[in-house]
Amino acid sequence: MCAAVREHGADLGVALDGDADRAVFSDHNGVLVDGDAVLAVCARELHAREGLRGGAVVATIMSNMGLDRCLADAGIGLVRTPVGDRYVVEEMVRGGYNLGGEQSGHLVFLDHATTGDGVVAALQVLSIMQRTGRPLTELAAVMTRYPQVLQAVVVARRVPIDQLPGLGAVIRGVEAALGADGRVVVRYSGTEAKLRVMLEGPDLTKLEEYAGRIGDAARAELGALEVC
């Protein structure tokens, strides 16, 4: 999709998944714009028009720290849920919010649909571009993405993380080293025999080093088969 935008000199690209409940975008330069950036753009625009209910956006623990900072700069809160669009929708309904979604492109506009809908998301982005007269690349620049490292450790067994003292000690050490400038999310996959590790912070080299430490600790206690 990004390559096609560059080839045809298009103003925008939209890619939907198989059942069209997710959408990601390309700006006119062929640069991918994911769900986090779209949430940032839509939240700030809704907030400016006094249309953002609850004063916050709902996203999962996987959304980039840059989304937190971008929203906070505009006086907007961020409520995080476990991974999965159903958790996002449940929290939106519970808390009275009307905008939420996932980095992967599940974007929920409860004023228009009751679940993620890629076509609705595309129409919302297009409407903002039309009203403001600004290209997507300029709109999406409101969010500065923090470097992020993702790692999946294929494990031989699943043991609750709070019952793994070695891994827990390493995670706490990394969290202390990152402080308020980073995040560590370690969780089991909901569908595969994998331990998923996500780190964010200002220094990519350090994040890769920390991810290696966490992966080593996981292999030592879980009989990990491989890291990918």
N, C-alpha and C positions, 0 to 999 in steps of 0.2 A: 504494500500500500504506500509506504513512504517513497519507494523507488518510483512508483507510478506517478505520484505527485510531482516529483522532480522531472520525470520524463515529459509530462504533459503541461508543465508550468501551471498546475492547479493552485487555487487559493487555499484548498483544504482537502484532507483525506479523512475518511471514516472507515474503520474496519469493525465489523460485527463478528461475534463468535457464531457457532452453529445454530443456536436457538435464539440468537439476537437479543439476549438479555444483558450482554456486555458490549461496550464500545470503547475503542481507543482511537486517537486522532493523530493526524500529521499536520504540522503547520506548512506554510508555503515553501519552506526550505527543505522539507522532507525530514524534519525532526519529530520524533515520536512524542506525543503529549498523552500521558497516562491518566488514570482515574484520579490520582492525587491532585494533579495540576488542574484538572477540570473541576474538581470539588472546590479548589481555591478560587478559581475564576467565578464559578456560579455562586458560591457563598458570599463573596464580597459584593457581587452585583445585586444579589437578593437583599443583603444587609443594607446596602445603600438605598434601596427602594422600600425599606422597612417591610420586606416580605419574608425574612428569615425567621421562622418560628422557633421559639426557645432560645434564641441567641447563640446557637451552637450548631455544629455539624457532627454527625455520627460517622465514625470510620473504625477500622479494625486496628489491632495492634501492629499490623504490617505497614500501615501508612507511614510515609517518611516524616522525620522530624521537621523537615522544611514546611510541611503543611501546618503543624502546630504553630510555628513561628509566624508564618504568613497570616494565619487567621488571628492570632493574638495581636499582631500589629494593627489589625482592623477592629479590634475589640470583640472578636468572635471566639467562642469557646470550641473545644474539640472533645467529644465523648468517644472513648475507645471501647471496642467490644472484642470478643474472640473472633478468629478468622471464620468467615462465612456470611454471605449476604442475609441469611435468615436471622442471624444475630443482630445485624445492623437494623433490619426492618423491625424486629421485636423491640429494640431500644428506642427507635424512632417513635413507634406507636406508644410505648410506655411513657416516654418523656415529652411527647408532644412536639417533636421536631419534624421538619418537612424536607430536609436534605441530608443524604447520607450516601455512603458507598465504599468501594474498595479500590485499592491501587490497581487491581487487575481490570477495572473497567465496569464492574457492577455499580451503576449509579442509580440512586433511587430518589425520585422527585414525587413525594407523596401527594402533592397538589394535583398530579396528573396521572399517576399510576400507583399500584399497590406493591410493586416489586421492581427489580431492575429491568430496564427496558432501553436497549441500545438506540432505538429510533427516537424515543422521547429525549434521551440524552443528547443525541445529535441535533435535534431541533432546538434544544435549550442553548447549546453552544452557538448554533447559527443565529439564533435570535439576539444573543448578546453581541455577536460580531456586527449584525445589521444595525442594532440600536446605537452602538458606540462608534461604528465606522472604523473599528480597530482590527487589525489582523490577529489571528490566534497567537502568533509568536509574541506579539506585544502584550496581549492579555495574560498569557501563561508566564510571562517574565515576573509577575508579582510573587511567584514562589521560587525560592532558591533551594534546590535539592541538596540534602546532606549526602556525602558518600555513604554507600550501603554495601555490605558484604553479606551474601547468602551462601549457606553451606548445608548440605544434606548428608547425614551420616546414616548409612544403611546398617541397622542393628540386628543382632541375633535374638534379642529379647527386649521387651518393654517393661521397664521398672519406673515407678513414679520418680520424677526428678528429685523431689524432696527426700527420697530415700537413697540418693547417691551422694555420699559426703564429699568424695573427691571432686566430682563435677560441680557440686554446689559451691565448694570453696573457690574453684577457678572462676565460676560465674561471678561470685561476689567480688573477687579481686579485680576482674575486668570492669565491673560496674563502678567500683571505687576509682579505678584509673580514669575512666571516661567522665565520671561526675555528671554534672548537669548538661554537659556538651555532647552526650551520647546516650545510646540505648542498647540494651541487650535483650533479645527475645529468644528463648530456647523452649521448644515445644515438640511434641510428637505429631507426626502427620496424622490426619484423620482417616486417610485412605491407604497409606503404605507403611511398611516397616522401616520408617525413617525418623531420625531425630533432626528437626530443622533448626538451624541456627541463623539468626539475623542480628547484625551489628550495624550501628550507625554512629557517625562521629565526624569530626573535621579532618582527620588524617587517615587516608585510605591505607597507607602502609601499616600503620599501627593496627587498624581494624583487621587486616589480613593476618597479622601476627597474633592478635587476640583470638581470632577464629581458629587458628591452628592450635592454640592452647586448649580451647574448649573441645575441639575435635579429638585431640589426644586424650583428654580426660574421659570423654565419652567412650572412646575405643577401649580404654583400660577397664572401665566398669561395666560396659554393656556387651562386650564381645563383638564390637562393630566389624562388619564385613568389608566396608569400603566407605570412602568419602567422595562425594560428588558435588 
